[in-house]
Amino acid sequence: MTRSKTIGTLAFVAAIAGAGMGLYLTFMTPEVSDDRWSYPQTATHFAWMQVGFMLQHIPLILGLLAATVAVGPSRVGRTGWFVGIAGMVALTVNEGLAILPRHQASDSALAGTIGALYGVGTLLIAVGLMIGGMGAVKAGIWRKAESWLLFLLGGWLLVPALPVLIFWSLEPSRIVLSMWMLLFAGLGWALVRRSSRVTDA
């Protein structure tokens, strides 16, 4: 199995797991009141879930790095792509930091800071991957559908995810983010397929 195929497989499995985790949180029976930062879980369960999200994000970052070749030589495109990857790294770190206010109310100062950091990471990912994805579309190294998928990894966060995260409740937000994970599953699948085509050739 080639390195690209291995990374693609890991990214695909991690993305499906992430979608499942998001849907689980959406439909589970709440264990605490909705004014708690850890809602709908207890503080202990929340901490373990956040560790799970951190670990689950790592293969997604590797998948983005493996897809860098598709962005082509454009300096703007590659800069945007790496900004998006940096945002994904920041999001992963923030999943760990989110454990700190697990015993606090959702409107505590620390919880508010963590929430703001989520917003910064999300914007970096959205804008960066959109710029990089557009570079991939113009470069034409990957197929059109695969290149547009890279753009959508950022575009989905900007619209519809960001408005839902800002203006709606947690449940719709988690559904939208679970759908974002399915786009990452598409990235993993694309890496596997491209690796298989190269091997066949």
C-alpha positions as CSV (number, residue, x, y, z in Angstrom):
1,M,0.0,0.0,0.0
2,T,1.4,3.4,-1.0
3,R,1.8,6.3,1.4
4,S,-0.9,8.3,-0.3
5,K,-3.3,5.3,-0.2
6,T,-2.6,4.8,3.5
7,I,-3.2,8.4,4.3
8,G,-6.4,8.4,2.2
9,T,-7.7,5.3,4.0
10,L,-7.0,6.8,7.4
11,A,-8.6,10.1,6.4
12,F,-11.7,8.3,5.1
13,V,-12.1,6.2,8.3
14,A,-11.5,9.2,10.5
15,A,-14.0,11.4,8.6
16,I,-16.7,8.7,8.9
17,A,-15.9,8.4,12.6
18,G,-16.1,12.2,13.0
19,A,-19.5,12.3,11.3
20,G,-20.7,9.5,13.5
21,M,-19.5,11.2,16.6
22,G,-21.2,14.4,15.6
23,L,-24.5,12.7,15.0
24,Y,-24.2,10.8,18.3
25,L,-23.9,14.1,20.1
26,T,-26.8,15.5,18.2
27,F,-29.3,12.8,19.1
28,M,-28.1,11.4,22.4
29,T,-30.1,11.9,25.6
30,P,-28.7,14.9,27.4
31,E,-26.8,14.1,30.6
32,V,-26.6,17.7,31.9
33,S,-28.6,21.0,31.5
34,D,-28.1,23.0,28.3
35,D,-26.4,25.8,30.2
36,R,-23.3,23.7,30.8
37,W,-20.2,23.9,28.5
38,S,-20.1,20.1,28.3
39,Y,-23.7,19.8,27.1
40,P,-25.1,17.3,26.3
41,Q,-22.5,15.2,28.2
42,T,-21.1,15.1,31.7
43,A,-17.8,16.8,32.2
44,T,-15.9,13.4,32.2
45,H,-17.6,12.1,29.0
46,F,-17.0,15.5,27.3
47,A,-13.3,15.3,28.1
48,W,-13.0,11.8,26.5
49,M,-15.0,12.9,23.5
50,Q,-12.7,15.9,23.0
51,V,-9.7,13.7,23.1
52,G,-11.4,11.5,20.5
53,F,-12.0,14.6,18.3
54,M,-8.3,15.6,18.6
55,L,-7.1,12.2,17.5
56,Q,-9.7,12.0,14.7
57,H,-8.5,15.4,13.3
58,I,-4.9,14.2,12.8
59,P,-5.6,11.9,9.7
60,L,-7.7,14.8,8.2
61,I,-4.6,17.1,8.5
62,L,-2.5,14.4,6.9
63,G,-5.0,14.1,4.1
64,L,-4.9,17.9,3.5
65,L,-1.1,17.7,3.3
66,A,-1.2,14.8,0.9
67,A,-3.5,16.8,-1.4
68,T,-1.2,19.8,-1.5
69,V,0.2,18.6,-4.9
70,A,-3.2,19.2,-6.4
71,V,-3.0,23.0,-5.6
72,G,-0.2,23.4,-8.2
73,P,2.6,25.9,-8.3
74,S,0.5,29.0,-7.6
75,R,2.0,30.9,-4.7
76,V,-1.4,32.4,-3.7
77,G,-3.0,29.0,-3.9
78,R,-0.4,27.2,-1.9
79,T,-0.3,30.0,0.7
80,G,-4.0,29.8,1.1
81,W,-3.9,26.0,1.3
82,F,-1.3,26.1,4.1
83,V,-3.3,28.7,6.0
84,G,-6.2,26.3,5.8
85,I,-4.1,23.5,7.2
86,A,-2.8,25.8,9.9
87,G,-6.4,26.5,10.8
88,M,-7.1,22.8,11.0
89,V,-4.1,22.4,13.3
90,A,-5.4,25.3,15.5
91,L,-8.9,23.6,15.5
92,T,-7.3,20.4,16.7
93,V,-5.4,22.1,19.5
94,N,-8.6,23.9,20.5
95,E,-10.4,20.6,20.8
96,G,-8.0,19.9,23.6
97,L,-8.2,23.3,25.2
98,A,-12.0,22.9,25.2
99,I,-11.6,20.4,28.0
100,L,-10.5,23.1,30.4
101,P,-13.9,24.7,31.1
102,R,-15.7,21.3,31.1
103,H,-17.1,22.0,34.7
104,Q,-18.2,25.5,33.9
105,A,-21.3,27.2,32.4
106,S,-21.3,27.9,28.7
107,D,-21.3,31.6,29.4
108,S,-18.2,31.6,31.6
109,A,-15.2,33.7,30.5
110,L,-13.0,30.7,29.7
111,A,-15.7,29.1,27.7
112,G,-16.2,32.3,25.8
113,T,-12.5,32.5,25.0
114,I,-12.5,28.9,23.8
115,G,-15.6,29.6,21.6
116,A,-13.9,32.6,20.1
117,L,-10.8,30.5,19.2
118,Y,-13.1,28.0,17.5
119,G,-14.3,30.9,15.3
120,V,-10.8,32.0,14.4
121,G,-9.8,28.4,13.4
122,T,-12.9,28.0,11.4
123,L,-12.4,31.2,9.4
124,L,-8.7,30.2,8.7
125,I,-9.8,26.8,7.4
126,A,-12.7,28.2,5.4
127,V,-10.8,31.0,3.6
128,G,-7.5,29.1,3.3
129,L,-9.0,26.0,1.7
130,M,-11.2,28.0,-0.6
131,I,-8.2,29.9,-1.9
132,G,-6.2,26.7,-2.2
133,G,-9.1,24.8,-3.7
134,M,-9.5,27.5,-6.4
135,G,-5.8,27.1,-7.1
136,A,-6.4,23.4,-7.6
137,V,-9.3,24.0,-10.0
138,K,-7.1,26.4,-12.1
139,A,-4.1,24.0,-12.0
140,G,-6.1,21.1,-13.3
141,I,-3.7,18.5,-11.8
142,W,-6.6,16.6,-10.3
143,R,-9.9,15.9,-12.0
144,K,-12.5,18.7,-11.9
145,A,-14.7,17.1,-9.3
146,E,-11.7,16.3,-7.0
147,S,-10.4,19.9,-7.3
148,W,-13.8,21.4,-6.5
149,L,-14.0,19.0,-3.5
150,L,-10.9,20.7,-2.1
151,F,-12.6,24.1,-2.6
152,L,-15.8,22.8,-0.9
153,L,-13.9,21.7,2.2
154,G,-13.4,25.4,2.9
155,G,-16.6,26.7,1.2
156,W,-18.9,24.4,3.3
157,L,-17.5,26.0,6.5
158,L,-18.2,29.5,5.2
159,V,-21.7,28.7,3.9
160,P,-23.7,27.1,5.3
161,A,-21.7,26.0,8.4
162,L,-20.6,29.4,9.8
163,P,-24.1,31.0,9.8
164,V,-25.6,27.9,11.4
165,L,-22.8,28.0,14.1
166,I,-23.5,31.6,14.9
167,F,-27.2,31.9,14.7
168,W,-28.7,28.4,15.4
169,S,-28.6,25.9,18.2
170,L,-26.0,23.2,18.8
171,E,-28.0,20.4,17.2
172,P,-28.2,21.9,13.6
173,S,-24.6,22.9,13.9
174,R,-23.5,19.4,14.6
175,I,-25.5,18.0,11.7
176,V,-23.8,20.6,9.4
177,L,-20.4,19.7,10.7
178,S,-21.1,16.0,10.3
179,M,-21.8,16.7,6.7
180,W,-18.5,18.6,6.5
181,M,-16.8,15.4,7.7
182,L,-18.4,13.5,4.8
183,L,-16.6,15.9,2.5
184,F,-13.3,14.9,4.2
185,A,-14.4,11.3,3.6
186,G,-14.5,12.3,-0.1
187,L,-11.0,13.6,0.2
188,G,-9.8,10.3,1.6
189,W,-11.5,8.4,-1.1
190,A,-10.0,10.6,-3.8
191,L,-6.5,10.0,-2.4
192,V,-7.1,6.3,-2.4
193,R,-8.4,6.3,-6.0
194,R,-5.6,8.4,-7.3
195,S,-3.1,6.2,-5.6
196,S,-4.7,3.2,-7.2
197,R,-4.6,4.8,-10.7
198,V,-0.9,5.6,-10.3
199,T,-0.2,2.0,-9.2
200,D,-2.1,0.6,-12.1
201,A,-0.3,2.9,-14.5
